[in-house]
Amino acid sequence: MENASARNLWGDFLDAHLEFASQEAPKVIHFCDNEKDANECADLTCKETKRATTHSLKGLQLRNEKLPKIGDFSVVTDWNGNAKCVIRTTGVKLIPYFSIREEHARKEGEGDKSLDYWKKTHWDYYTRELTQLGARPTDSMIVVFEEFEMLYKK
């Protein structure tokens, strides 16, 4: 793990939870593609308001990233790489974009937690993400709905 802040937080987590001592080093992540949203989502995760995130399957495939899986650990950072908390994936569902419902938006915990807010912000994000990768979002695209639990924070 190159990020010293994340390495330190992971070490503190392991000191408090020896049962996970044999786990591989976690991914170090930040949410979103801009500082304001990344910092807000990190805070919401630490407060356990944000309990899910949604990736575009096409984006993961085009970046050659693995699908998240139940049991995965991640250290969530703010935009500047400051480690904020440790999360563990508790659920992964592949869902067509058009099938996202209010309960998905509520679990993501962003904005007013409404489906309308979720659809607007995610559509804008997927447009930016996929355009950079030579693709475009569609209503029928598959998204990866990842649920998680916050296990440890500073």
DSSP file with accessible surface (Angstrom, degrees, kcal/mol):
  #  RESIDUE AA STRUCTURE BP1 BP2  ACC     N-H-->O    O-->H-N    N-H-->O    O-->H-N    TCO  KAPPA ALPHA  PHI   PSI    X-CA   Y-CA   Z-CA
    1    1 A M              0   0   70      0, 0.0     6,-0.1     0, 0.0    26,-0.0   0.000 360.0 360.0 360.0 116.8    0.0    0.0    0.0
    2    2 A E        +     0   0  195      4,-0.0     2,-0.7     5,-0.0     3,-0.1   0.798 360.0  88.2 -77.4 -31.3    1.7    3.2   -1.2
    3    3 A N     >  -     0   0   43      1,-0.2     4,-2.7     2,-0.1     5,-0.2  -0.595  62.4-161.0 -75.6 113.0   -0.6    5.6    0.7
    4    4 A A  H  > S+     0   0   46     -2,-0.7     4,-2.6     1,-0.2     5,-0.2   0.886  89.9  52.8 -64.1 -39.4    1.0    6.1    4.1
    5    5 A S  H  > S+     0   0   26      2,-0.2     4,-2.3     1,-0.2    -1,-0.2   0.932 112.5  44.6 -62.0 -44.5   -2.3    7.5    5.6
    6    6 A A  H  > S+     0   0    0     75,-0.3     4,-2.9     2,-0.2     5,-0.2   0.908 112.1  52.6 -65.9 -42.0   -4.2    4.4    4.4
    7    7 A R  H  X S+     0   0  117     -4,-2.7     4,-2.4     1,-0.2    -2,-0.2   0.921 110.9  47.8 -60.6 -41.8   -1.5    2.1    5.6
    8    8 A N  H  X S+     0   0  102     -4,-2.6     4,-2.4     2,-0.2    -2,-0.2   0.914 112.7  47.4 -66.3 -43.4   -1.6    3.6    9.0
    9    9 A L  H  X S+     0   0    2     -4,-2.3     4,-2.6     2,-0.2    -2,-0.2   0.921 112.0  50.4 -64.9 -41.9   -5.4    3.5    9.3
   10   10 A W  H  X S+     0   0   17     -4,-2.9     4,-2.7     2,-0.2    -2,-0.2   0.922 110.4  50.4 -61.2 -42.3   -5.3   -0.2    8.1
   11   11 A G  H  X S+     0   0   27     -4,-2.4     4,-2.3    -5,-0.2    -2,-0.2   0.918 110.5  48.8 -61.7 -42.4   -2.7   -1.0   10.7
   12   12 A D  H  X S+     0   0   76     -4,-2.4     4,-1.6     2,-0.2    -1,-0.2   0.901 110.9  51.1 -63.1 -41.6   -4.8    0.7   13.4
   13   13 A F  H  X S+     0   0    0     -4,-2.6     4,-1.5     1,-0.2    -2,-0.2   0.937 110.6  48.2 -60.6 -46.8   -7.8   -1.3   12.2
   14   14 A L  H  < S+     0   0   30     -4,-2.7    -2,-0.2     1,-0.2    -1,-0.2   0.877 107.1  56.1 -64.3 -36.4   -5.9   -4.6   12.4
   15   15 A D  H  < S+     0   0  123     -4,-2.3     3,-0.4     1,-0.2    -1,-0.2   0.881 114.3  40.3 -60.0 -36.4   -4.6   -3.7   15.9
   16   16 A A  H  < S+     0   0   61     -4,-1.6    -1,-0.2     1,-0.2    -2,-0.2   0.664 124.5  38.6 -85.4 -17.9   -8.3   -3.4   17.0
   17   17 A H    ><  +     0   0   54     -4,-1.5     3,-2.2    -5,-0.1    -1,-0.2  -0.605  61.0 169.5-135.8  73.8   -9.5   -6.4   14.9
   18   18 A L  G >  S+     0   0  126     -3,-0.4     3,-2.0     1,-0.3     4,-0.2   0.736  70.3  77.2 -60.3 -21.8   -6.9   -9.1   15.1
   19   19 A E  G 3  S+     0   0  127      1,-0.3    -1,-0.3     2,-0.1     3,-0.3   0.714  96.6  47.8 -63.0 -16.7   -9.4  -11.6   13.5
   20   20 A F  G X  S+     0   0   29     -3,-2.2     3,-2.2    -6,-0.2    -1,-0.3   0.283  76.2 112.1-104.6  12.0   -8.6   -9.9   10.2
   21   21 A A  T <  S+     0   0   60     -3,-2.0    -1,-0.2     1,-0.3    -2,-0.1   0.770  75.0  54.1 -59.3 -26.7   -4.8  -10.0   10.5
   22   22 A S  T 3  S+     0   0  113     -3,-0.3    -1,-0.3    -4,-0.2    -2,-0.1   0.451  83.8 116.4 -89.6   2.4   -4.4  -12.5    7.7
   23   23 A Q  S <  S-     0   0   83     -3,-2.2    -3,-0.0     1,-0.1     2,-0.0  -0.365  71.7-109.0 -69.1 147.8   -6.4  -10.3    5.2
   24   24 A E        -     0   0  170      1,-0.1    49,-0.1    -2,-0.1    -1,-0.1  -0.337  50.4 -79.5 -66.3 159.2   -4.6   -9.0    2.1
   25   25 A A        -     0   0   64      1,-0.1    -1,-0.1    -2,-0.0    48,-0.1  -0.348  58.0-119.9 -59.6 137.4   -3.9   -5.3    2.0
   26   26 A P        -     0   0   14      0, 0.0    48,-0.2     0, 0.0     2,-0.2  -0.279  24.0 -94.7 -78.2 166.6   -7.2   -3.5    1.0
   27   27 A K  E     -a   74   0A  95     46,-1.5    48,-2.9   -26,-0.0     2,-0.5  -0.495  33.5-135.6 -69.6 150.2   -7.8   -1.3   -2.0
   28   28 A V  E     +a   75   0A  54     46,-0.2     2,-0.3    -2,-0.2    48,-0.2  -0.964  37.5 168.2-109.7 121.9   -7.4    2.4   -1.3
   29   29 A I  E     -a   76   0A  44     46,-2.8    48,-2.9    -2,-0.5     2,-0.3  -0.895  30.0-162.8-133.0 157.6  -10.3    4.3   -2.9
   30   30 A H        -     0   0   79     -2,-0.3     2,-0.2    46,-0.2    48,-0.1  -0.966  30.5-119.7-130.5 151.3  -12.0    7.7   -3.0
   31   31 A F        +     0   0   12     46,-0.4     3,-0.3     7,-0.4    11,-0.1  -0.533  67.8   6.3 -82.7 155.7  -15.5    8.1   -4.3
   32   32 A C  S    S-     0   0   37     -2,-0.2    -2,-0.1     1,-0.2     3,-0.0   0.156  80.0 -90.9  70.2 179.5  -16.4   10.3   -7.3
   33   33 A D  S    S+     0   0   53      0, 0.0     2,-0.3     0, 0.0    -1,-0.2   0.073  97.6  56.1-120.9  21.3  -14.3   12.3   -9.8
   34   34 A N  S  > S-     0   0   48     -3,-0.3     4,-2.5     1,-0.1     5,-0.2  -0.989  80.9-115.0-152.9 157.2  -14.0   15.6   -8.0
   35   35 A E  H  > S+     0   0   94     -2,-0.3     4,-2.6     1,-0.2    44,-0.3   0.907 108.9  50.9 -62.2 -47.7  -12.8   16.9   -4.7
   36   36 A K  H  > S+     0   0  141      1,-0.2     4,-2.2     2,-0.2    -1,-0.2   0.948 116.9  39.2 -58.2 -51.7  -16.2   18.3   -3.3
   37   37 A D  H  > S+     0   0   46      2,-0.2     4,-2.8     1,-0.2     5,-0.2   0.884 114.6  53.5 -68.7 -38.9  -18.1   15.1   -4.0
   38   38 A A  H  X S+     0   0    0     -4,-2.5     4,-2.1     2,-0.2    -7,-0.4   0.933 112.3  44.4 -62.0 -44.1  -15.2   12.8   -2.9
   39   39 A N  H  X S+     0   0   42     -4,-2.6     4,-2.2    -5,-0.2    -2,-0.2   0.906 114.2  49.6 -67.7 -41.0  -14.8   14.5    0.4
   40   40 A E  H  X S+     0   0   65     -4,-2.2     4,-2.6    -5,-0.3    -2,-0.2   0.928 111.8  48.2 -63.5 -43.8  -18.6   14.6    1.0
   41   41 A C  H  X S+     0   0    2     -4,-2.8     4,-2.2     2,-0.2    -2,-0.2   0.878 109.4  52.9 -67.0 -36.4  -19.0   10.9    0.2
   42   42 A A  H  X S+     0   0    0     -4,-2.1     4,-2.4    -5,-0.2    -1,-0.2   0.936 111.6  46.7 -62.4 -43.8  -16.1   10.0    2.5
   43   43 A D  H  X S+     0   0   77     -4,-2.2     4,-1.9     1,-0.2    -2,-0.2   0.922 111.5  50.5 -63.3 -44.3  -17.8   11.9    5.3
   44   44 A L  H  <>S+     0   0   29     -4,-2.6     5,-2.4     1,-0.2     6,-1.6   0.866 110.3  51.1 -62.7 -35.0  -21.1   10.3    4.6
   45   45 A T  H ><5S+     0   0    0     -4,-2.2     3,-1.5     4,-0.2    -2,-0.2   0.931 108.8  49.8 -67.4 -45.1  -19.4    6.9    4.7
   46   46 A C  H 3<5S+     0   0   17     -4,-2.4    -2,-0.2     1,-0.3    -1,-0.2   0.839 111.1  50.0 -63.2 -31.1  -17.8    7.5    8.0
   47   47 A K  T 3<5S-     0   0  144     -4,-1.9    -1,-0.3    -5,-0.2    -2,-0.2   0.435 113.4-122.4 -83.4  -2.3  -21.2    8.7    9.4
   48   48 A E  T < 5S+     0   0  109     -3,-1.5    -3,-0.2     2,-0.2    -2,-0.1   0.687  84.7 114.5  63.6  24.0  -22.7    5.4    8.0
   49   49 A T      < +     0   0   44     -5,-2.4     2,-0.7    -6,-0.2    -4,-0.2   0.858  69.5  58.0 -82.6 -42.1  -25.2    7.4    6.0
   50   50 A K        +     0   0    2     -6,-1.6    58,-0.2    -9,-0.2    -2,-0.2  -0.829  59.2 158.1 -91.3 116.6  -23.6    6.2    2.8
   51   51 A R        +     0   0  113     56,-3.4    97,-2.4    -2,-0.7     2,-0.3   0.155  59.2  33.6-125.5  15.0  -23.8    2.4    2.7
   52   52 A A  E     -B  147   0A   0     55,-0.5     2,-0.3    95,-0.3    95,-0.2  -0.985  53.8-163.4-161.6 163.1  -23.5    1.7   -1.0
   53   53 A T  E     -B  146   0A  20     93,-2.3    93,-3.1    -2,-0.3     2,-0.5  -0.960  15.6-138.3-147.3 159.1  -21.9    2.9   -4.2
   54   54 A T  E     -B  145   0A   6     -2,-0.3     2,-0.3    91,-0.2    91,-0.2  -0.978  14.9-169.8-130.1 120.9  -22.7    2.1   -7.9
   55   55 A H  E     -B  144   0A  45     89,-2.4    89,-3.4    -2,-0.5     2,-0.5  -0.747  28.5-116.2-100.0 152.2  -20.1    1.5  -10.6
   56   56 A S  E  >  -B  143   0A   0     -2,-0.3     4,-2.2    87,-0.2    87,-0.2  -0.765  18.4-145.0 -84.0 129.9  -20.7    1.3  -14.3
   57   57 A L  H  > S+     0   0   31     85,-2.2     4,-2.7    -2,-0.5     5,-0.2   0.924 100.6  54.4 -59.4 -42.5  -19.9   -2.2  -15.4
   58   58 A K  H  > S+     0   0   99     84,-0.5     4,-2.9     1,-0.2     5,-0.2   0.912 107.0  50.9 -59.4 -42.7  -18.6   -0.8  -18.7
   59   59 A G  H  > S+     0   0    0      2,-0.2     4,-1.7     1,-0.2    -1,-0.2   0.928 110.8  48.0 -61.4 -45.3  -16.3    1.5  -16.9
   60   60 A L  H  <>S+     0   0    4     -4,-2.2     5,-2.9     1,-0.2    -2,-0.2   0.933 114.2  47.5 -60.0 -44.5  -14.8   -1.3  -14.8
   61   61 A Q  H ><5S+     0   0  103     -4,-2.7     3,-1.5     1,-0.2    -2,-0.2   0.928 110.6  50.2 -64.0 -44.9  -14.4   -3.4  -17.9
   62   62 A L  H 3<5S+     0   0   75     -4,-2.9    -1,-0.2     1,-0.3    -2,-0.2   0.783 114.3  45.2 -68.2 -25.0  -12.7   -0.7  -19.9
   63   63 A R  T 3<5S-     0   0   84     -4,-1.7    -1,-0.3    -5,-0.2    -2,-0.2   0.345 111.7-122.0 -94.5   3.9  -10.3    0.0  -17.0
   64   64 A N  T < 5 +     0   0  153     -3,-1.5     2,-0.3    -4,-0.2    -3,-0.2   0.866  58.4 155.1  56.5  39.9   -9.6   -3.7  -16.5
   65   65 A E      < -     0   0   96     -5,-2.9    -1,-0.2    -6,-0.2     2,-0.1  -0.754  43.6-114.7 -97.1 146.6  -10.8   -3.5  -12.9
   66   66 A K        -     0   0  192     -2,-0.3     3,-0.1     1,-0.1    -1,-0.0  -0.437  32.1-103.7 -75.5 151.2  -12.2   -6.5  -11.1
   67   67 A L        -     0   0   82     -2,-0.1    -1,-0.1     1,-0.1    25,-0.0  -0.452  42.7-106.4 -65.6 143.3  -15.8   -6.6   -9.9
   68   68 A P        -     0   0    8      0, 0.0     2,-0.3     0, 0.0    -1,-0.1  -0.375  40.0-158.9 -65.5 155.1  -16.1   -6.0   -6.2
   69   69 A K    >   -     0   0  135     -3,-0.1     3,-2.3    22,-0.0    20,-0.3  -0.973  28.4 -84.8-137.4 154.3  -16.9   -9.1   -4.2
   70   70 A I  T 3  S+     0   0  118     -2,-0.3    20,-0.2     1,-0.3     3,-0.1  -0.299 115.5  28.7 -57.1 133.0  -18.5   -9.8   -0.8
   71   71 A G  T 3  S+     0   0   30     18,-2.9    -1,-0.3     1,-0.3    19,-0.1   0.222  83.2 141.3  98.4 -12.7  -15.8   -9.6    1.9
   72   72 A D    <   -     0   0   30     -3,-2.3    17,-2.7    16,-0.1     2,-0.3  -0.379  40.3-146.7 -61.5 137.2  -13.5   -7.1    0.0
   73   73 A F  E     - C   0  88A  13     15,-0.2   -46,-1.5   -49,-0.1     2,-0.3  -0.825  18.2-179.6-101.3 147.8  -12.0   -4.5    2.3
   74   74 A S  E     -aC  27  87A   1     13,-2.3    13,-2.8    -2,-0.3     2,-0.6  -0.994  25.5-137.7-142.6 146.9  -11.2   -0.9    1.2
   75   75 A V  E     -aC  28  86A   0    -48,-2.9   -46,-2.8    -2,-0.3     2,-0.5  -0.934  25.7-146.2-100.5 120.9   -9.7    2.1    2.9
   76   76 A V  E     -aC  29  85A   0      9,-3.0     8,-3.4    -2,-0.6     9,-1.4  -0.777  20.7-176.7 -89.7 129.9  -11.8    5.2    1.9
   77   77 A T  E     - C   0  83A   5    -48,-2.9   -46,-0.4    -2,-0.5     6,-0.2  -0.772  26.3-112.3-117.2 167.3   -9.9    8.4    1.6
   78   78 A D    >   -     0   0   16      4,-1.8     3,-1.8    -2,-0.3    -1,-0.1  -0.237  53.6 -82.1 -81.6-176.4  -10.8   12.0    0.9
   79   79 A W  T 3  S+     0   0   93    -44,-0.3   -44,-0.1     1,-0.3   -43,-0.1   0.847 131.0  53.5 -58.2 -34.3   -9.7   13.6   -2.5
   80   80 A N  T 3  S-     0   0  106      2,-0.1    -1,-0.3   -45,-0.1     3,-0.1   0.374 121.7-102.5 -87.3   5.4   -6.3   14.3   -1.1
   81   81 A G    <   +     0   0   15     -3,-1.8     2,-0.6     1,-0.3   -75,-0.3   0.595  69.2 149.4  88.3  10.1   -5.6   10.7    0.0
   82   82 A N        -     0   0   73    -77,-0.1    -4,-1.8     1,-0.1    -1,-0.3  -0.700  50.2-122.0 -79.9 119.2   -6.2   11.2    3.7
   83   83 A A  E     +C   77   0A   0     -2,-0.6    -6,-0.3    -6,-0.2     3,-0.1  -0.380  37.9 169.2 -65.7 134.2   -7.6    7.9    5.0
   84   84 A K  E     -     0   0A  64     -8,-3.4    70,-1.3     1,-0.4     2,-0.3   0.730  54.5 -17.4-115.1 -41.2  -11.0    8.3    6.7
   85   85 A C  E     -CD  76 153A   0     -9,-1.4    -9,-3.0    68,-0.2     2,-0.4  -0.989  52.4-114.3-162.7 167.1  -12.4    4.8    7.3
   86   86 A V  E     -CD  75 152A   0     66,-2.9    65,-3.0    -2,-0.3    66,-1.4  -0.934  33.3-175.8-109.6 131.3  -12.3    1.1    6.5
   87   87 A I  E     -CD  74 150A   1    -13,-2.8   -13,-2.3    -2,-0.4     2,-0.4  -0.870  13.4-152.4-123.4 159.8  -15.2   -0.5    4.8
   88   88 A R  E     -CD  73 149A  62     61,-2.1    61,-2.2    -2,-0.3   -15,-0.2  -0.999  25.6-116.0-133.2 132.7  -16.1   -4.1    3.8
   89   89 A T  E     + D   0 148A   2    -17,-2.7   -18,-2.9    -2,-0.4    59,-0.3  -0.466  32.6 173.3 -68.0 130.4  -18.3   -5.1    0.9
   90   90 A T  E     +     0   0A  64     57,-2.6     2,-0.3     1,-0.3    58,-0.2   0.511  63.6  14.6-115.2 -11.9  -21.5   -6.9    2.0
   91   91 A G  E     - D   0 147A   8     56,-1.4    56,-2.6   -22,-0.1     2,-0.4  -0.966  51.9-168.2-163.8 145.9  -23.4   -7.2   -1.2
   92   92 A V  E     + D   0 146A  45     -2,-0.3     2,-0.4    54,-0.2    54,-0.2  -0.980  13.0 175.3-139.7 124.6  -22.9   -6.9   -5.0
   93   93 A K  E     - D   0 145A 101     52,-2.1    52,-3.0    -2,-0.4     2,-0.6  -0.998  24.9-142.2-131.8 136.3  -25.7   -6.8   -7.5
   94   94 A L  E     + D   0 144A  95     -2,-0.4    50,-0.2    50,-0.2    48,-0.0  -0.884  35.5 169.7 -94.4 121.3  -25.6   -6.3  -11.3
   95   95 A I  E     - D   0 143A  19     48,-2.7    48,-3.3    -2,-0.6     2,-0.1  -0.992  39.0-110.8-135.9 138.3  -28.6   -4.2  -12.2
   96   96 A P  E >   - D   0 142A  38      0, 0.0     3,-2.2     0, 0.0     4,-0.3  -0.449  35.0-119.8 -63.7 141.2  -29.7   -2.4  -15.4
   97   97 A Y  G >  S+     0   0    7     44,-3.1     3,-1.8     1,-0.3    43,-0.2   0.889 113.3  57.8 -49.1 -44.1  -29.5    1.4  -14.8
   98   98 A F  G 3  S+     0   0   98     41,-1.9    -1,-0.3     1,-0.3    42,-0.1   0.659  99.6  60.8 -67.2 -11.5  -33.3    1.7  -15.5
   99   99 A S  G <  S+     0   0   33     -3,-2.2    -1,-0.3    40,-0.2    -2,-0.2   0.426  71.7 120.2 -95.6  -0.6  -34.0   -0.7  -12.6
  100  100 A I    <   -     0   0    0     -3,-1.8     2,-0.2    -4,-0.3    19,-0.0  -0.464  47.5-166.4 -63.8 136.3  -32.4    1.4   -9.9
  101  101 A R    >>  -     0   0  119     -2,-0.1     4,-1.7     1,-0.0     3,-1.0  -0.697  36.5 -89.1-122.2 175.6  -35.1    2.2   -7.3
  102  102 A E  H 3> S+     0   0   85      1,-0.3     4,-2.7    -2,-0.2     5,-0.2   0.843 122.0  58.7 -53.4 -40.8  -35.6    4.5   -4.3
  103  103 A E  H 3> S+     0   0   93      1,-0.2     4,-1.9     2,-0.2    -1,-0.3   0.856 104.6  51.0 -64.2 -31.9  -34.1    1.9   -1.9
  104  104 A H  H <> S+     0   0   17     -3,-1.0     4,-1.8     2,-0.2    -1,-0.2   0.940 110.9  48.2 -66.0 -47.2  -30.8    2.0   -3.8
  105  105 A A  H  X>S+     0   0    3     -4,-1.7     4,-1.4     1,-0.2     5,-0.5   0.903 110.3  52.0 -60.7 -42.3  -30.7    5.8   -3.7
  106  106 A R  H  <5S+     0   0  126     -4,-2.7     3,-0.3     1,-0.2    -1,-0.2   0.911 107.7  51.6 -61.7 -42.1  -31.4    5.8    0.0
  107  107 A K  H  <5S+     0   0   57     -4,-1.9   -56,-3.4     1,-0.2   -55,-0.5   0.851 104.9  56.0 -65.6 -32.5  -28.5    3.3    0.7
  108  108 A E  H  <5S-     0   0    1     -4,-1.8    -1,-0.2   -57,-0.2    -2,-0.2   0.811  93.2-157.9 -69.2 -29.1  -26.1    5.5   -1.3
  109  109 A G  T  <5 +     0   0    2     -4,-1.4     2,-0.2    -3,-0.3    -3,-0.1   0.642  36.3 140.7  70.2  17.8  -27.1    8.3    1.1
  110  110 A E    > < -     0   0   23     -5,-0.5     3,-2.4     4,-0.1    -1,-0.2  -0.642  60.7 -20.8 -97.7 153.9  -26.1   11.2   -1.1
  111  111 A G  T 3  S-     0   0   36      1,-0.3     7,-0.0    -2,-0.2     0, 0.0  -0.253 131.1 -20.3  56.6-133.3  -28.0   14.5   -1.6
  112  112 A D  T 3  S-     0   0  112      2,-0.1    -1,-0.3     1,-0.0     3,-0.1   0.324  89.3-118.9 -89.6   8.7  -31.6   14.3   -0.6
  113  113 A K    <   +     0   0   88     -3,-2.4     2,-0.2     1,-0.2    -2,-0.1   0.601  68.0 139.6  66.7  15.3  -31.4   10.5   -1.0
  114  114 A S     >  -     0   0   26     -4,-0.2     4,-2.4    -9,-0.1    -1,-0.2  -0.492  65.0-122.5 -88.1 159.2  -34.1   10.5   -3.7
  115  115 A L  H  > S+     0   0   28      2,-0.2     4,-3.1     1,-0.2     5,-0.2   0.889 113.3  56.1 -64.5 -39.2  -34.1    8.5   -6.9
  116  116 A D  H  > S+     0   0  132      2,-0.2     4,-2.3     1,-0.2    -1,-0.2   0.927 109.3  45.7 -59.2 -45.7  -34.3   11.7   -8.9
  117  117 A Y  H  > S+     0   0   71      2,-0.2     4,-2.6     1,-0.2     5,-0.3   0.939 113.6  50.0 -62.0 -46.8  -31.1   13.0   -7.3
  118  118 A W  H  X S+     0   0    6     -4,-2.4     4,-2.7     1,-0.2     5,-0.3   0.940 111.3  47.9 -56.9 -50.2  -29.4    9.7   -7.7
  119  119 A K  H  X S+     0   0   60     -4,-3.1     4,-2.3     1,-0.2     5,-0.2   0.912 113.9  46.6 -61.4 -43.1  -30.3    9.4  -11.4
  120  120 A K  H  X S+     0   0  128     -4,-2.3     4,-2.2    -5,-0.2    -2,-0.2   0.963 117.3  40.8 -64.3 -52.2  -29.2   13.0  -12.2
  121  121 A T  H  X S+     0   0   36     -4,-2.6     4,-2.2     1,-0.2    -2,-0.2   0.902 118.8  45.8 -68.1 -38.2  -25.8   12.8  -10.4
  122  122 A H  H  X S+     0   0   13     -4,-2.7     4,-3.4    -5,-0.3     5,-0.3   0.895 111.0  51.8 -72.7 -38.7  -25.0    9.3  -11.5
  123  123 A W  H  X S+     0   0   79     -4,-2.3     4,-2.3    -5,-0.3    -2,-0.2   0.942 111.7  47.9 -60.9 -43.9  -26.0    9.9  -15.2
  124  124 A D  H  X S+     0   0   59     -4,-2.2     4,-2.2    -5,-0.2    -2,-0.2   0.924 114.3  46.9 -61.2 -44.0  -23.7   13.0  -15.2
  125  125 A Y  H  X S+     0   0   64     -4,-2.2     4,-3.1     1,-0.2     5,-0.2   0.947 112.0  48.7 -63.8 -48.7  -20.9   10.9  -13.6
  126  126 A Y  H  X S+     0   0    0     -4,-3.4     4,-2.9     1,-0.2     5,-0.4   0.868 109.5  54.1 -61.9 -34.9  -21.3    8.0  -16.0
  127  127 A T  H  X S+     0   0   49     -4,-2.3     4,-2.1    -5,-0.3    -1,-0.2   0.950 112.9  42.1 -62.5 -47.8  -21.3   10.4  -18.9
  128  128 A R  H  X S+     0   0   97     -4,-2.2     4,-1.6     2,-0.2    -2,-0.2   0.943 118.6  46.3 -63.0 -47.4  -18.0   12.0  -17.8
  129  129 A E  H  X S+     0   0   11     -4,-3.1     4,-0.7     1,-0.2    -2,-0.2   0.950 117.7  39.6 -61.1 -53.2  -16.5    8.6  -16.9
  130  130 A L  H ><>S+     0   0    1     -4,-2.9     5,-3.0    -5,-0.2     3,-0.6   0.850 108.6  60.4 -73.7 -31.8  -17.5    6.7  -20.1
  131  131 A T  H ><5S+     0   0   84     -4,-2.1     3,-1.6    -5,-0.4    -1,-0.2   0.920 103.4  52.7 -60.0 -41.6  -16.8    9.6  -22.5
  132  132 A Q  H 3<5S+     0   0  163     -4,-1.6    -1,-0.3     1,-0.3    -2,-0.2   0.757 111.1  48.0 -63.3 -23.6  -13.1    9.5  -21.3
  133  133 A L  T <<5S-     0   0   58     -4,-0.7    -1,-0.3    -3,-0.6    -2,-0.2   0.291 123.0-103.6-101.5   7.7  -13.1    5.8  -22.1
  134  134 A G  T < 5S+     0   0   75     -3,-1.6     2,-0.2     1,-0.3    -3,-0.2   0.760  88.2  97.5  80.4  24.1  -14.7    6.2  -25.6
  135  135 A A      < -     0   0   23     -5,-3.0    -1,-0.3    -8,-0.1    -2,-0.2  -0.780  59.5-135.7-133.7 178.4  -18.2    5.0  -24.6
  136  136 A R        -     0   0  200     -2,-0.2    -9,-0.1    -3,-0.1     2,-0.1  -0.988  23.1-111.1-137.9 148.0  -21.6    6.4  -23.6
  137  137 A P        -     0   0   13      0, 0.0     2,-0.3     0, 0.0   -14,-0.0  -0.419  32.4-170.0 -74.6 153.6  -24.1    5.6  -20.9
  138  138 A T    >   -     0   0   60     -2,-0.1     3,-1.4     1,-0.0   -41,-0.2  -0.959  35.8-114.7-136.8 158.3  -27.4    4.1  -21.8
  139  139 A D  T 3  S+     0   0   99     -2,-0.3   -41,-1.9     1,-0.3   -40,-0.2   0.789 118.0  49.6 -61.8 -26.2  -30.6    3.4  -19.8
  140  140 A S  T 3  S+     0   0   78    -43,-0.2    -1,-0.3   -44,-0.1   -41,-0.0   0.459  82.8 121.1 -95.6   2.4  -30.0   -0.3  -20.3
  141  141 A M    <   -     0   0   22     -3,-1.4   -44,-3.1   -45,-0.1     2,-0.4  -0.234  67.7-112.5 -64.5 152.1  -26.4   -0.4  -19.2
  142  142 A I  E     - D   0  96A  62    -46,-0.2   -85,-2.2   -45,-0.1   -84,-0.5  -0.723  31.2-165.3 -87.4 132.8  -25.5   -2.6  -16.3
  143  143 A V  E     -BD  56  95A   0    -48,-3.3   -48,-2.7    -2,-0.4     2,-0.7  -0.861  18.9-129.2-114.5 154.3  -24.4   -1.0  -13.1
  144  144 A V  E     -BD  55  94A   0    -89,-3.4   -89,-2.4    -2,-0.3     2,-0.8  -0.907  18.6-158.5-106.4 105.3  -22.7   -2.7  -10.2
  145  145 A F  E     -BD  54  93A   1    -52,-3.0   -52,-2.1    -2,-0.7     2,-0.6  -0.787  12.5-170.1 -88.9 112.1  -24.5   -1.9   -7.0
  146  146 A E  E     -BD  53  92A   7    -93,-3.1   -93,-2.3    -2,-0.8     2,-0.3  -0.919   5.3-163.3-110.6 118.4  -22.1   -2.5   -4.1
  147  147 A E  E     +BD  52  91A  31    -56,-2.6   -57,-2.6    -2,-0.6   -56,-1.4  -0.743  16.4 174.1 -96.4 149.1  -23.3   -2.4   -0.5
  148  148 A F  E     - D   0  89A   7    -97,-2.4     2,-0.4    -2,-0.3   -59,-0.2  -0.960  26.5-132.5-148.9 164.5  -20.8   -2.0    2.3
  149  149 A E  E     - D   0  88A  74    -61,-2.2   -61,-2.1    -2,-0.3     2,-0.6  -0.949  23.9-126.0-119.1 142.4  -20.4   -1.6    6.0
  150  150 A M  E     + D   0  87A  26     -2,-0.4   -63,-0.2   -63,-0.2     3,-0.1  -0.784  32.1 172.9 -85.9 123.4  -18.2    0.9    7.7
  151  151 A L  E     +     0   0A  41    -65,-3.0     2,-0.3    -2,-0.6   -64,-0.2   0.710  58.1   8.4-103.0 -28.6  -16.0   -1.0   10.2
  152  152 A Y  E     + D   0  86A  60    -66,-1.4   -66,-2.9     2,-0.0    -1,-0.3  -0.982  56.3 177.4-159.6 139.2  -13.5    1.5   11.5
  153  153 A K  E       D   0  85A 100     -2,-0.3   -68,-0.2   -68,-0.2   -69,-0.1  -0.960 360.0 360.0-142.3 162.3  -12.7    5.2   11.3
  154  154 A K              0   0  164    -70,-1.3  -145,-0.0    -2,-0.3   -70,-0.0  -0.282 360.0 360.0 -62.6 360.0  -10.3    7.6   12.8
